[in-house]
Amino acid sequence: MESYLLSGLFLGFVMVNMLFASGGGQDVSFSQNYNVGWGHFSINNKGGGFESKLHLLSGLINWRIKLPESKSPGVITAFYLTSKEAQHDEIDFEFIGTNGPPYRLSTNVFTKGVGGREQSFNLWFDPSADFHSYTILWNQYQVVFFVDEVPIRVFKNLGNPGNYPTQGMLVEGSLWDGGAWAGKIDWSKAPFRARFQGFDVDGCVVSDPSKPGSCGYTHGSAWAQQKTLNAAQMTRYQNARSKYLNYDYCKDRSKYPQPPPECNAQIGI
């Protein structure tokens, strides 16, 4: 199994280390599938990240992540898809550093450069104590966020132009300074280390996202055809949201006097 360590020293500079752990008796080079995107030995750049070499136009993407240890307020660990253009599409998992419980996970969806679709959760475990699975399912019908195979969020494609991610996106991981909004960072606790492993990706891959050809959403895997949550998934979804959801843009009347259309979409069978 591939395993990488992302560590920021946060002492005037940042060092990013990608360490490989062998699995199945065979080594896989980090550079085979990913590039260091930013922060590699960069002066005064408080963060670092890496990204896939190719773009996806749909996919089932699962990473196993272990967050920095406690006493890391202001440190953000992220796993996300992004097209990077000014009018970009993006699907986000962001883990907010903390001194201890509650352990906050924020999710967001950007379409054509517009976000503001945050939903956040208090995780039911300590994400810094061990690796856990975080999964994004993205097809022509829905985006589903999973934590340890529990669906916690669904964003439906209602067929409205510009309101659903359709651009080719890179898969990215990062560790960065969110002290401006996520809490003051205690630099004496540095370095902060996030660990990534697994990198299980099944998707529709294109080398040039501006020329998708026949790729689109024609992938034959079961995930590509899943239109709604099944009965078992729906039960886990309802349970997770009733217990752990702590912010939902759909219910924020100061931000949206009327809920956006996707907030009333059918989720289950």
VEXTIVEX-669746 format. One record per residue: x, y, z of N, C-alpha, C, O in turn; residue in one letter. Coordinates in steps of 0.05 Angstrom, whole numbers, plus 5000, padded with zeros to 4 digits. Atoms other than C-alpha are relative to their C-alpha. Layout:
N
XYZXYZXYZXYZA ...
! end
This chain:
269
501749765000500050005000501850255000503750275015M 498649745000502550704983499450155025497150155034E 500549844977503451155042501850244999504250224994S 498449765001505751875045499650175025497450175036Y 500149834977507352355101500450294990502350354977L 499949725007506053095092500550155026498850165043L 499449864975509553515145500950284995502650334977S 499249725002510254255154501550085025500450055047G 498549924977515554535199499050275011499350325035L 501249754991512255225202502050175017501150295036F 498149834985518655565227501450184980503950184978L 498949825021519556085172500149874973500550004953G 500150155026519355545119498549755004497849675027F 501550254999515854905103501549794985502649844964V 498850235014518654235086497949794996496549725015M 501950215006514353715052501449744995503249724978V 498850275003516352985059497949814991495749795003N 501750215010513052435019501449735005503449674990M 498750254994514951765049498449764991495949764994L 501350235010513351105018500249765019502449715030F 500050254985511350475055499449774981497349784968A 500550225020511949825015497649845008496949825031S 502350174995505949385007499849794979500449844955G 500250225019504848714974502649924988502749804967G 497450085010512248634966501050164977503050094964G 499349855024512549164912499850305006497850405017Q 499949714995514549894916498750154977498950074954D 501149825020510750444880501050285005500750385027V 498849744997514151104868497850215002495750204988S 501949784998510351724890499850154974497650234966F 500049845024512352074826498649864977498149984956S 501450145022508851534784497250124995496350134972Q 502749915003501951824798499550295010497550415003N 500549744988502852474836502450184998504750094996Y 498049794999506753124836499850155026497650195036N 500149804978508653574894499150264988500450374971V 501249775013504254154877501050265010501350454995G 499049754989506754684925501149955028500549755041W 499050014973510554814989502549845003503549815026G 497750174997516554374974502550175005503550304987H 497749834992522254715012499650294993501550434985F 500549735008518855374999500350195024499450145046S 499549814980520955985038497450165006496150254987I 502349844992515356325078497449904987495650074981N 502550115011510055865049499049795020499949565020N 500850174978506355575108498049794992495649814998K 501750225009503554945077501349844978503549914969G 499050175021504554405026497849834989495949775003G 502150185011500653964979501149844976503249904965G 499350165024500853444924497549954984495349974995F 502350045018496353284865500649784980502849724973E 499850215021494952744814501050124974500750364969S 499049905026498152804746497850024979498050194961K 502150015020491752654708497450115013497050115037L 502649904991484652944712497949784998498149604981H 502450185001478252564727497750164990497450404995L 502549885008471552704695497749875015495349945011L 501850134981468052254746501749805014503949745006S 498450204986470351754797499049925027497250045038G 500350094972470251374862502850015012504549855005L 497349944990476251634901500049965030498650095045I 499850064971478151344969502950035009504749914998N 497449974987484051575011499749935029497649985041W 499850034971486051365081501850215011504150245002R 498649774989488351945123500249995030498349915044I 499649964971491252045192500850295004502950384993K 499649714996490952765216502350065019503149885034L 498149924980496153155255498949955028496549965033P 500850064972496053005330498550245011498450464999E 501549784987491953425378501850245005504250235000S 498749744996493854135396500950114974503250214971K 499449895027493554345323497950194990497350194966S 501949815010488254895320501350184978503650254980P 499149845022488855295256501449854978501849964956G 498750175020492254725218497849854984496249714996V 502150135017487954485159501349784984503349824970I 499350225017488653805127497849974980495449974987T 502150005020484953745061500549774980502749704973A 500250205022483053205010497850094982495550124991F 502049875017479453474949500649954971502749864963Y 499849995029478253494875499750294991498050435002L 500249725009479354144837500950014971502749884962T 499349965028479554374765501950244997503250274976S 498049794998483654984785499550254983500850464988K 500549765015480855474733498750215017497850155039E 501349784985478256154755497149935006496149975028A 502850094997471255884744500149705006499149534990Q 499350284995473255234777497849855013496049965026H 501650194985469554624802501749895022504249865018D 498450114978471654334868498249845019495949925024E 501450164980469453794918501949965023504049845020I 498149974978472453874987499349835025497049825034D 499950084972473953495051502150185013504450195003F 498049854985477353965100499749945030497649955041E 499950084972479453745170501250235016503450325010F 499249774985479954305221501649925025500649765041I 498350074977485654245271498750085027497250265028G 501449974975483654205344501849935023503949805020T 498750094975485954125416498849745010499849635030N 501450234991481353535423497150004990496550174974G 502750005010474053355413498550265006499150395026P 500850145024469853555377502050024977503450224976P 498250005023473653375314498450074975496649924967Y 501749885020470853795258500949934972503349964965R 499550055028470353595185498150184985495750184989L 501649825016467954115135500049904971502049814961S 500350085028465353945065498950244984497550414995T 501049795017463954405006500049914971501549724964N 500250055029462154384932500150274986498450444991V 499849765017464354924883499149924971499949714961F 500650045029461354984813500450264986499250474993T 499449765016464055474762500950235017500150465013K 498849794982467755854817498350085023499150255039G 501849924979461855904864499849785021499149555015V 500250194978462055564932497750075018495450105010G 502149924981458255744995498149775006495849825014G 501850234996455455035001501249835023501449585020R 498750144979458754845067498049835016495849915023E 501250164979456354275111502349895016504249785006Q 497950094983460554095171498949805021496549815028S 500750224983460553505219502049985023504350055020F 498350084979463353305286500549704998498649545001N 499450285004466852645274499749845026500049955048L 500650174977465152065320502449845009502249655024W 497550134993472451865328502250214999501850434989F 497649825001479352185337501549944974502849734972D 498850055026481952255265503050025000504449954980P 497149994998489052365290501149755013503649715014S 499150244986489351705328500749774981502349604988A 499650225019489151245267499050094973497950304970D 501049955027487751215193497049944998496149755010F 502850055006480551275170499650054970501250204957H 500649975029477451235100498250234995496150275008S 501649785010474751845065499649974970501649954955Y 500750085027471251744999498250214987496450314999T 501749845017468352174944499049844977500649734961I 501350125024463451874894499050244983497450404993L 500949795018462352334834499349884974501049784959W 500950095026458152134775498050204988497850424999N 501849815013452952454730497550055016496050245009Q 502449974984447552384783500450145027498650295036Y 499649904973450652574849502950005008504649864997Q 497550014985456652734892499349905028497550015041V 500550114973456852314956502750015015504749915005V 497750004982461752425014499649775020497549755033F 500150224982463351805055502250025021504450125014F 497950034979467051715122499849725010497749645021V 500050284993468950995135497449864990496149715004D 502250125015463550785084497350105009495250005000E 502549874991458251205120499550244983501150434984V 500549755016455051705071499050225019497150195034P 500749784982454752375107498850234985497550404997I 501049785015452952835050499549914971501049764960R 500650055028449652804981499350264987497850424997V 500549765016449753354929499049904973500549784958F 501350115024444953204871500450184976500650424978K 500049865026445453384798497150034991495849844984N 502749955008438853714781499850104972497650184963L 500149935028440753874710500150304995499650384972G 499849715003441654614722502850084990504750025004N 497349925010447354894679501550165020500450365031P 498349854982453055134722499749945029501150055046G 500450064971450454824787500849725008500049625028N 499050274993453954154785502949984988503350074966Y 497250035010461453984778500149824975499449584977P 499850165025462753754706502850034987503349904967T 497349965012469953984693501949785009501649675031Q 497950194992475953524694501550105024502350345025G 498949914975478953544763502449825009502449585004M 497750144988485653354796499249915028497450035041L 500450094973485752964861502450115017504750085009V 497949864985489553344915499949945030497849885041E 499750014971492053294986501750235009503650304996G 498449774991494653875028499950035030498149935043S 499849924972496654135096500850295000502850364989L 499549715003496254885106499150165025497750065042W 500549824978495755475153497350134996497050314979D 502649885000488555655166499550185024497350225032G 500149844975490156085227498350254998497450355018G 501549765004486556685197497149965008495750165014A 502850044994479856355209499449755016497349715027W 500550264987480755665240501349975028501449755039A 498850014974484155855305503050064999504350004979G 497249924999491056105327501749755002501249585018K 498250235000496655615312502250045021503450255024I 497850014980501455435368502549894986502749644984D 497750095016507955415329502049825016503649685005W 498250174984511555085388499449714997501049545005S 500850285003507754445372500949894973500649654968K 499150095026510654415301502349805003503749815023A 501450025026512054025259497349865003496949695020P 502650135002504953825242500049814976500949894954F 499750215020504353185202497349874993495949785011R 502350155009498652905161501049774983502849804967A 499250245014499252195133497849914981495549914989R 501950095020495951945070500849724989503249684985F 499450265012495451235044497549894985495450004987Q 502250135014491250775001499850094971500449944953G 500249885027489951234941498649814981499549764959F 501650185016484550774914498250174982496250294991D 501449835018481951134852499049844976500549714963V 501250125024477150854800498450224987496450324998D 501449775012474951384751500450024970501949864958G 499749945029474351654681502250214997501850445004C 497649845000481251944668500450124972500149984952V 499349865025483152454614502650145005503050275026V 497449864998490152734601499650304995501150475005S 500649725006487053384574497150055006495449974990D 502849964992480753614610498450174981496050174982P 501449835020479154104554499149844976497649944959S 500850175022478353514506499149735011500549535008K 500950244987474152994542499349774981499349544990P 500750215019472252614479497549855009495549975016G 502350174992467652034495500149925029498549755037S 499650094972469951964567497550075017496049895024C 502449924985464652374604499349835023501149775040G 501050174979460551944650499349724990497649585001Y 500750255012460651314608501349765013501149545004T 498650214986464850914657498049785008495849835017H 501850224996461850214666499849905028498249715033G 500150094973463050124740497350065014495950245005S 502649974986457150054788499750285012497550395011A 500349744988458750714822499150214980497850414987W 500749805021457851084756497150014994496050204984A 502950025005450650854752498350055024495850045022Q 501649974975448550984824498750275001500050485001Q 501549755001443051504823499250105027498950345031K 500949924973440951504896501449815020502749625013T 499050184980443051204962498149765002495749794999L 501750234995440550494974498950005028499650185044N 501450004974436450305035502049995023501650145042A 498050024978442450105078501550265003502150365025A 498549754999446250735059498350225011499250395026Q 501849794991440151165072499749995031499650205044M 500250024971439650895143502550125014502250275033T 497549904989446951045157500250314996501250455014R 500049715006446251735124498350155020499250355032Y 501949864981440251935167501150005028500950205043Q 499050024973443551685230502450195004502650335024N 497649834998450152055216499250305001500350455017A 500849715001446652715200498550085025498850315034R 501549934975442052685260501850045024501250195042S 498350004977447852585307502450194997503350315017K 497449875003453852945277500150254983502150394983Y 500149765016451753495229499850245018498150265035L 500149764983453354175261499750264985499250474997N 500749775016452554655203499149914973500249734961Y 501150075027448354625139499250264987497350394996D 500749765014448155185089497150014991495950224988Y 502850015008441254945069498150125021495950205014C 501749894978438555185136500950275010499950375030K 498949754992442555825141498450234985499150304963D 501749805012437256355127501450274998500550444982R 498549755003442256925137501650004974502250214964S 498450025025445956665077498149944976498550054954K 501950075021440256365036497150035011496149845024Y 502849964991433256655050498249774991496349705005P 501450245010430656085007502049784995504149834983Q 498150215004434055405007500649964970498749964954P 499450065028437755264941498649744992498049585009P 501650235010434254744897501149735009499549555015P 498950274993439154174913499449925029499649695036E 500650064972437254234987497449835003497149705024C 502550154998430453924972499949764981497849644977N 499950235018432853374925499649745014500349725038A 500350264989431052654936502749865002504349854983Q 497350124995437052284967499949704998501649584985I 500250294999434751564977498249894979497050034963G 501750145020430951044937497050065004495349964990I 
! end
